[in-house]
């Protein structure tokens, strides 16, 4: 009996092994119970239009196995792969196995959207990666996986290591296809030399036929094996109504191949099998070099994640044990040996040693850590055994955060890239139309089908939407990679473009221009008092001034009585107040004091802190903060780039002017509340400026959120980092300047790439239309144009940040 196709998966089997079923007037055949079940499920859910979208595409039979579903609900799996949002919703990235085309993407998204508890689903059909957000109180992840399996697909969590294996497999596939193409090209060129020699010197038809057949045998595997990548891309483009670069290459090569077969069989005209092979070979080599370049550009991720241990040694009741990093909780004591990489953030509890933080900050000098010092994941313990207490879990540690930021930044497109993609989407269609018009014009002009076809093919092949499409992503990819290696994390690639256009830099004073660790330089005690009261008050605040007072008191007094304060209140940007056994305590700046004591002495260029008990002024402190090393030089270099630098601070005018004068800032706005900073940035926006804001404290969060680009210092408050667009891991002012240089250089490279690709097509396409370019030269030119864009992007890596002495 004849083979027939399964109604669901389209695979063919002998009729006697099929499951036959009558549905109304239609005869259905299924290869297995799985396919039969999926077919009826889709019909019951009203999703039967899937089969219209699927067409003749073959699927894997619907094998449904639910044996391992329980693992998706285990705590270890949840800790490793699932992110829990603040509103309680869960998010995971999955790889959907079995997706063949956009119809498969459509089906999976539709089914998941119809599933109760699933909030959002988006699938990228180029890499089968799905982002799923769901409500764990309504549905478990195992049920979502079961739903995906129920329609004939499978899902497993996205893992960068598995994606690396897939990337290696892709490179190997390219390599094999290139070997076949190069072998065919080298041999066919020898035949082509003989062919062209005979063309000029005369050749018998029988010898010519032998050469034609030999070229046909060499060209066929090159076209259909090595060139399969282009045919597959063109097919998926057709399925999604997209004309892309693959469409141009496939149609050009196939047209020359079909015409050459016609010429070979009819013994009329010349064959162009050599052009077919060269088109495929040149473009394939170009694409392979692009793949290698992209991989090289994102190697920063591999460097950060490379050789990261999956287990750590923990200490509990004197017993050492190996524990998976996903199962580490805050407070666990972890042991580090020399040479081991830190994978969980924490604080040293025992021992001391040197740590290499170069992969995080770019600083080559080892950092010495002792008891109570913070150690960051991604650093390496160099020379000692150290015990430390975990302060974060694996999913929230510095290393994981950096990698997540980099991955997200690479996927988010700048506005200029969105424009380029939109243009390149229409570009290929326009080129096909130009090629058809060129063919028609040449055919009616010279009345030679062969010559008209070759000119038309040259137009198709020489046009390069690939260079236009690569212009922005390649440059931003390299820019983000270089920035990350220097301890500068751009959360989105689009921020490179925005920062390059910035003309105002607003700097917070404390913690940005200065170290953020003010120390007491003068103290006046107006009345005798119990220092434990002031110590307890300042201990309730994390403000740098409060920390400076606390450190001063600890230096002057050996012990403090443990006091429990009541009604503790933070007065925004001014100070703190509390009560203790009926006494009213107030500590803060001059503005806070002047509300109840107008005659308070505010004459000082330093930051001031006052302490009052029951309305009486008890003590006055002057504090000075150390300006960050190199701040003045960096601000001058930023100003030389044409950027206007302003200082925004909550400190009083004299203190702000003192610091501004030392670092060379002329425009100072002092005594600002958090909302005042944000209002000032909004005023800059109304004047037409693009504003970059750098800060590190909670009081900067509103201003950071209001700016076009916000920069947070790596040691800043979590809320400041969460609303920022750029994070500086090394906390150096120099990194702000480097951020400007990198963004301007990257945006410059983007404009150069776009300019070159547009100029190339404006010049090359008319030359091809006029018949000055043959298909071989067209294929070579097309590949070279893409490589020029890639090479120009790579030049960003040669950017020099240091001035020559």
PEWOQUI-V709024 format. One record per pair of residues at least 24 apart in sequence whose ideal C-beta (glycine too) atoms are under 6 Angstrom apart, sorted by the first residue. I is the first residue (numbers start at 1). J is the second residue. Records with the same first field share a line. If there is no record, write none. Layout:
I->J + J
This chain:
4->29
6->30 + 31 + 35
7->39
8->35 + 38 + 39
9->35 + 59 + 61
10->58
11->58
31->61
32->61
34->62 + 63 + 64
35->61 + 62
38->62 + 151 + 152
47->110
50->107
53->103
54->103
57->100 + 101
60->98
62->152
64->149
66->146
69->142 + 146
72->141 + 142 + 145
73->140 + 142
76->326
79->326
80->326
81->157
89->133 + 135
90->134 + 136
91->133
92->132
93->131 + 158
94->130 + 155
95->128 + 156 + 158
96->128 + 130 + 153 + 155
97->154
98->153
99->128
101->239
102->239 + 240
111->151
115->147
129->158
174->288
177->226
178->284 + 288
180->221 + 225 + 226
181->222 + 226 + 280 + 281 + 284
184->218 + 222 + 277
185->277 + 281
187->218
188->215 + 218 + 274 + 277
191->215
192->274
212->264 + 271
215->273
216->273
219->273 + 276 + 277
222->277 + 280
223->253 + 257 + 276
226->280 + 284
227->280
243->428 + 429
244->428
245->465 + 466
248->428 + 460
249->283
252->457 + 460 + 461
253->279 + 280
255->457
256->457
259->453
269->450
275->775 + 776
278->776 + 779
279->461 + 775 + 779
282->779 + 780 + 783
283->779 + 783
286->783 + 786 + 787
290->790
293->790
297->477 + 478 + 481
300->481 + 484 + 485
301->406
304->359 + 403
308->343
309->343
325->394
326->394
328->390
330->390
332->390
333->387 + 389
334->388
335->387
336->381 + 386
337->385
338->383
340->381
341->380
342->375 + 377 + 379
343->377
344->377 + 390 + 397
345->376 + 377 + 391 + 392 + 397 + 398
346->375 + 388 + 389 + 390 + 391
347->374 + 388 + 389 + 391
348->373 + 386 + 388
349->387 + 388 + 389
350->387
351->384 + 385 + 386 + 387
353->381 + 383 + 384 + 386
354->382 + 383
355->379 + 381
356->380 + 382
360->729
361->487 + 729 + 730
362->486 + 487
405->489 + 491
406->484
409->480 + 490 + 491 + 492 + 493
412->492 + 493 + 494
414->493 + 494 + 497
416->472 + 497
417->472
420->468 + 471 + 472
424->465 + 468 + 469
427->465
428->465
431->463
434->459
435->459 + 460
438->769
455->771
457->775
458->768 + 773 + 775 + 778
459->768 + 769
461->775 + 778 + 779 + 782
462->764 + 768 + 773 + 778 + 781 + 782
463->761 + 765
464->782 + 785
466->786
467->757 + 785 + 786 + 789
468->757
470->789
471->753 + 754 + 757 + 789
472->750
474->790 + 793
475->746 + 749 + 750 + 753 + 793
478->793 + 796
479->742 + 746 + 796
482->797
483->742
486->738
487->729 + 730
488->735 + 739
489->727
490->726
491->725
495->709 + 725
496->743 + 746
497->747
498->708 + 709
499->709 + 743
500->743 + 744 + 747
501->690
502->690 + 692
503->689 + 690
504->644 + 684 + 689 + 691
505->643 + 645 + 692
506->646 + 648 + 693
507->647 + 694
508->695 + 700
509->647 + 649 + 659
510->544
511->696 + 697
512->694 + 695 + 696
513->631 + 663
514->625 + 627
515->626 + 628
516->544
518->544 + 545 + 548 + 607 + 623 + 625
519->548
520->552 + 621 + 623
521->622 + 624
522->622
523->621
524->620
525->619
526->617 + 618
527->618
529->618
531->557
532->560 + 561 + 563
534->611
535->560
536->563 + 565
537->578 + 585 + 587
540->568
541->576
545->609
548->623
549->609
573->650 + 673 + 699
583->613 + 614
584->614
586->612
587->611
590->652
605->654 + 658
606->655
607->651 + 655
627->662
628->733
630->733 + 734
631->663 + 733
632->663 + 664
634->733 + 734 + 737
635->663 + 664
636->664
637->737
638->737
641->740
648->672 + 677
674->699 + 702
677->703
678->702 + 703 + 706
681->706 + 707
694->736
696->720
738->801
745->796 + 799
746->796
749->793 + 796
752->792
753->789 + 792
760->785
